[in-house]
Amino acid sequence: EGAPDAPLRICISAGEALPEDVGRRWREHMGVDILDGVGSTEMLHIFLSNRPGDVVYGTSGVAVPGYALRVVDEDGNEVRPGGVGELLVNGASSANCYWNQRDKSRNTFEGVWTRTGDKYILRDDGRLEYCGRTDDMFKVSGIWLSPFEVEGALASHPQVLEAAVVAARDEEGLEKPKAFVVLDSGTPDDDLRTALKEHVKSKIGKWKYPRWIEFVEELPKTATGKIQRFKLRDEPNGC
């Protein structure tokens, strides 16, 4: 019912990428923006971010001054606008290597460029749209699917608190999205499963909807709030 009387100038999101719907609802309710950006231990600093007065929810923004970014495909070629690839960053704050992990160092640090392990879509306006960790991405019907996009669609449903999406195999051995959902309200039953599937179809497309939905009390996370999807991939398929 309008912004509360809170002395907030601006807010910052960290840990997981900020879903577009969460950012918009926060803005409507609190009257201030959330700045979503990306940093890493290897770079010491945020290198990609939205900024005050220039926020586009659903994106991670643009390069922070002092950093250069590239989005490359599996062959190392820069993708064109609309393409999906891994984000590389170049900046003076980069680490030199991982201590006593030579192979990992060689795979991550390529000259002045550091591989982030994150997949992004390069938009026509130059902004970057998060898709997911490289290890979390998978193809459905030969097309890359972003778990984060499906998670955002699920989280936009009023009865969902949060969600995580991983790849699971169907009876034919093909990978399809499976969702783990923490409810904010409602009864975890088949009717709600069907409603959530239809909600995702209407938001982002029919082929992206989760074929299985499992309701859980909480999602496994790191100490910094990042969802540990690899733990969910080991679970058996839900209904």
C-alpha positions as CSV (number, residue, x, y, z in Angstrom):
1,E,0.0,0.0,0.0
2,G,2.7,2.4,-1.0
3,A,6.3,2.8,0.3
4,P,6.8,2.5,4.1
5,D,8.4,5.2,6.1
6,A,11.9,3.7,5.9
7,P,15.1,5.8,5.6
8,L,16.5,3.9,2.7
9,R,18.5,5.5,-0.1
10,I,19.4,2.4,-2.1
11,C,19.7,-1.4,-1.6
12,I,22.2,-4.0,-2.9
13,S,21.5,-7.7,-3.7
14,A,24.2,-10.4,-3.3
15,G,24.7,-14.2,-3.2
16,E,22.2,-15.2,-6.0
17,A,21.1,-13.3,-9.0
18,L,18.1,-11.1,-8.3
19,P,14.9,-12.3,-10.0
20,E,13.2,-9.6,-12.1
21,D,9.9,-10.0,-10.3
22,V,11.5,-9.6,-6.8
23,G,13.3,-6.4,-7.9
24,R,10.1,-4.9,-9.3
25,R,8.0,-5.7,-6.3
26,W,10.6,-4.4,-3.9
27,R,10.7,-1.1,-5.8
28,E,6.9,-0.8,-5.8
29,H,6.7,-1.5,-2.1
30,M,9.8,0.2,-0.7
31,G,10.2,3.1,-3.2
32,V,13.9,2.4,-3.7
33,D,15.9,0.3,-6.2
34,I,17.9,-2.8,-5.5
35,L,21.3,-2.8,-7.3
36,D,22.1,-6.3,-8.5
37,G,25.6,-7.0,-9.7
38,V,28.3,-9.7,-9.9
39,G,31.6,-10.0,-8.2
40,S,33.8,-13.0,-7.3
41,T,36.6,-14.0,-4.9
42,E,39.0,-14.3,-7.9
43,M,38.3,-10.7,-8.9
44,L,38.1,-9.3,-5.3
45,H,35.5,-6.8,-6.4
46,I,32.1,-6.3,-8.2
47,F,32.9,-6.0,-11.9
48,L,29.4,-6.1,-13.4
49,S,26.4,-4.2,-12.0
50,N,23.4,-2.0,-12.3
51,R,23.9,1.4,-10.9
52,P,21.9,4.2,-9.3
53,G,19.5,5.8,-11.8
54,D,20.3,3.1,-14.4
55,V,18.6,-0.1,-13.2
56,V,17.1,-2.7,-15.5
57,Y,15.7,-5.6,-13.5
58,G,16.3,-9.0,-15.0
59,T,19.8,-8.0,-15.9
60,S,23.2,-7.8,-14.1
61,G,23.8,-4.4,-15.7
62,V,27.0,-3.4,-17.4
63,A,30.8,-3.4,-16.7
64,V,32.0,-1.5,-13.7
65,P,34.6,1.2,-14.7
66,G,38.0,-0.4,-14.7
67,Y,36.8,-3.8,-15.9
68,A,36.3,-5.2,-19.4
69,L,33.9,-8.1,-20.2
70,R,33.5,-10.7,-22.9
71,V,30.9,-13.4,-23.5
72,V,32.3,-16.3,-25.4
73,D,31.0,-19.6,-26.8
74,E,32.4,-23.1,-26.3
75,D,35.1,-22.4,-29.0
76,G,36.2,-19.1,-27.4
77,N,34.5,-16.9,-30.0
78,E,32.6,-13.8,-28.8
79,V,28.9,-14.3,-29.1
80,R,26.6,-11.8,-30.9
81,P,23.7,-10.0,-29.2
82,G,21.1,-12.6,-28.3
83,G,23.7,-15.3,-27.9
84,V,24.5,-17.3,-24.8
85,G,28.1,-17.8,-23.6
86,E,30.5,-17.8,-20.6
87,L,31.4,-14.5,-19.1
88,L,35.1,-13.5,-19.0
89,V,36.4,-10.5,-17.1
90,N,39.6,-8.5,-17.3
91,G,40.6,-6.2,-14.4
92,A,43.7,-5.3,-12.3
93,S,42.2,-6.8,-9.1
94,S,42.3,-10.4,-10.5
95,A,44.0,-13.1,-8.6
96,N,47.1,-14.7,-10.1
97,C,46.2,-18.3,-9.4
98,Y,44.6,-20.8,-7.0
99,W,47.0,-22.0,-4.3
100,N,48.3,-25.4,-5.1
101,Q,45.6,-26.0,-7.7
102,R,47.6,-25.7,-11.0
103,D,45.0,-27.4,-13.3
104,K,42.2,-25.2,-11.9
105,S,44.4,-22.1,-12.3
106,R,45.1,-23.0,-16.0
107,N,41.4,-23.5,-16.7
108,T,40.3,-20.2,-15.0
109,F,43.0,-17.7,-15.6
110,E,43.7,-17.1,-19.3
111,G,46.3,-14.3,-19.6
112,V,44.5,-11.1,-18.5
113,W,41.1,-12.8,-18.7
114,T,39.4,-14.7,-15.9
115,R,36.6,-17.2,-16.6
116,T,33.7,-16.6,-14.2
117,G,31.9,-19.9,-14.8
118,D,28.7,-18.0,-15.4
119,K,26.6,-18.2,-18.5
120,Y,25.1,-14.9,-19.8
121,I,22.9,-13.7,-22.6
122,L,24.4,-10.6,-24.3
123,R,21.4,-8.3,-25.0
124,D,21.1,-5.9,-27.9
125,D,21.5,-2.9,-25.5
126,G,24.8,-4.3,-24.2
127,R,23.5,-5.4,-20.8
128,L,24.0,-8.9,-19.6
129,E,21.3,-11.3,-18.6
130,Y,22.2,-14.1,-16.2
131,C,21.4,-17.6,-17.2
132,G,23.1,-19.8,-14.6
133,R,26.4,-21.4,-13.7
134,T,28.1,-23.2,-16.5
135,D,27.7,-26.5,-14.6
136,D,24.0,-25.9,-14.0
137,M,23.0,-25.1,-17.7
138,F,21.6,-27.9,-19.8
139,K,19.8,-28.3,-23.1
140,V,16.2,-29.2,-23.6
141,S,15.3,-30.3,-27.2
142,G,18.7,-29.1,-28.3
143,I,18.2,-25.5,-26.9
144,W,20.1,-24.1,-23.9
145,L,17.8,-23.7,-20.9
146,S,18.5,-21.2,-18.1
147,P,17.6,-22.7,-14.7
148,F,17.6,-19.1,-13.3
149,E,14.9,-18.1,-15.8
150,V,12.6,-21.0,-14.7
151,E,13.3,-20.2,-11.1
152,G,12.4,-16.6,-11.6
153,A,9.1,-17.6,-13.3
154,L,8.3,-19.9,-10.4
155,A,9.2,-17.3,-7.8
156,S,6.8,-14.8,-9.5
157,H,3.9,-17.0,-8.4
158,P,2.3,-15.5,-5.3
159,Q,2.4,-18.9,-3.4
160,V,6.1,-19.5,-4.0
161,L,8.9,-18.3,-1.7
162,E,11.8,-19.6,-3.7
163,A,12.8,-22.3,-6.1
164,A,15.7,-24.2,-7.6
165,V,15.8,-25.9,-11.0
166,V,18.1,-28.7,-12.1
167,A,18.3,-31.2,-14.9
168,A,16.6,-34.6,-14.5
169,R,16.2,-37.4,-17.0
170,D,12.9,-38.6,-18.2
171,E,11.9,-42.2,-19.1
172,E,13.7,-41.8,-22.5
173,G,16.9,-40.6,-20.9
174,L,16.5,-37.0,-22.1
175,E,17.2,-34.1,-19.8
176,K,14.3,-31.9,-18.7
177,P,13.9,-29.3,-15.9
178,K,12.9,-30.4,-12.4
179,A,12.0,-27.9,-9.8
180,F,12.4,-27.9,-6.0
181,V,9.9,-25.3,-4.5
182,V,9.6,-23.7,-1.1
183,L,6.1,-22.5,-0.6
184,D,5.1,-19.2,1.0
185,S,1.5,-20.3,1.3
186,G,-0.8,-23.0,-0.1
187,T,-1.1,-26.7,0.1
188,P,1.7,-28.8,-1.6
189,D,-0.5,-31.0,-3.7
190,D,-1.0,-32.0,-7.4
191,D,-3.3,-29.1,-8.0
192,L,-0.7,-26.6,-7.1
193,R,1.9,-28.6,-9.1
194,T,-0.3,-28.2,-12.2
195,A,-0.9,-24.5,-11.5
196,L,2.8,-23.8,-11.2
197,K,3.6,-25.6,-14.4
198,E,0.9,-23.6,-16.3
199,H,2.2,-20.4,-14.7
200,V,5.7,-21.1,-16.0
201,K,4.4,-21.9,-19.5
202,S,2.5,-18.6,-19.6
203,K,5.5,-16.6,-18.3
204,I,8.5,-17.9,-20.4
205,G,7.3,-20.6,-22.8
206,K,5.8,-24.0,-23.0
207,W,9.0,-26.1,-23.5
208,K,10.7,-24.5,-20.4
209,Y,8.2,-25.6,-17.7
210,P,9.4,-28.0,-15.0
211,R,8.3,-31.6,-15.8
212,W,8.6,-32.5,-12.1
213,I,8.0,-30.3,-9.0
214,E,9.0,-31.4,-5.6
215,F,7.9,-29.3,-2.6
216,V,10.6,-28.9,0.1
217,E,10.9,-27.1,3.4
218,E,14.2,-25.4,2.4
219,L,16.9,-25.4,-0.2
220,P,20.5,-26.4,0.4
221,K,22.7,-23.2,0.5
222,T,26.2,-22.1,1.2
223,A,27.1,-19.8,4.0
224,T,26.8,-16.9,1.6
225,G,23.3,-17.8,0.5
226,K,24.0,-19.5,-2.8
227,I,21.9,-22.5,-3.7
228,Q,23.8,-25.7,-3.9
229,R,22.1,-27.2,-6.9
230,F,24.6,-30.1,-7.2
231,K,23.0,-31.5,-4.0
232,L,19.6,-31.4,-5.6
233,R,20.8,-33.2,-8.8
234,D,21.5,-36.3,-6.7
235,E,17.8,-36.5,-5.5
236,P,15.4,-39.0,-7.2
237,N,12.7,-37.5,-9.5
238,G,9.6,-36.1,-7.8
239,C,6.0,-36.3,-9.0
